[in-house]
Amino acid sequence: MHFDQLRRMALFAQVVRHGSFSAAARAMDIATSVLSTAVSQLEDELGVRLLHRTTRRLSLTELGQDFYSRCTDMLASAEAAQSLIAESSGEIAGRLRISAASDVADHILLPALAPLTLKHPKLLLDIQVADNIVDMAAQQIDLSIRSGWMRDSSLVARKLADLHEVLVAAPSYLQKLGTPQTPDDLLQHRIIAMTRLNDPCTLSLKNATDHTVKVSLPAAAMTDSVRLSSEMAVSGFGLARLPSHAVDKALRDGSLIMVLKDWALPLAGIYAVTLKRGLQPQKVQAAIEALGSFLAPNTA
């Protein structure tokens, strides 16, 4: 196998990883035509079609999917080799693939890791924003930042901080339907259901005396996105249960109001999730430490 073919395999993997020739070209700062030619030449050399191309999207053929997984293994090994050399000199470097929901990426990931990248310019953050839970192994994610309750025992989770949720609504919505004063008053309202939860329309509330009440509400709308749920709440769709970090600004500027302040929702957590136990690469350890330091003085 020639080195040129290895390069074409790497370029093919980047096209698939980024979802299009144009996106990969922007990320790699090369011409789209260079990528297109490289992939076409690779297909000619192999005698198979790897990609289905249409004007709107790319998709892998069955052989292309298997070939892509091998190419990503090759890239991962090369990147691991580079990181090994860097780490031997105490330098934090290489690509760090992180998965996080949009609200966590905006409010936690970026402010926590920005100082780390400034200190270590050879560290390349590759942040995959997904409001659904991703397959870390299939997508070769080094570190996933998840909020809520961890249920997958096959993953290794380290709790970074408590996650406080609050019940909120827009002033316009509360003016129309009234502000709940007790949990029973919630029965006159609807909720923006967060579909990530097992029971998205049921609220479990506890007061200062540890008295717990469960209330089930009809859904005003459904989504798996914290960001969209917050925007729906501001627009007056209904009540919403949201992480405090996601609505802090809206609460300060008055576009959302906290409901039933004397009643608390169950405490959740913010977790750093990896696939393997034991010692992690230095770049992963550094990111977890930076996130922990950022969250420690903050109320999540």
Summary of the structure (lengths in Angstrom):
residues: 300
radius of gyration: 23.1
end to end distance: 51.9
largest distance: 72.6
contacts: 891
relative contact order: 0.14
helix: 43%
strand: 24%
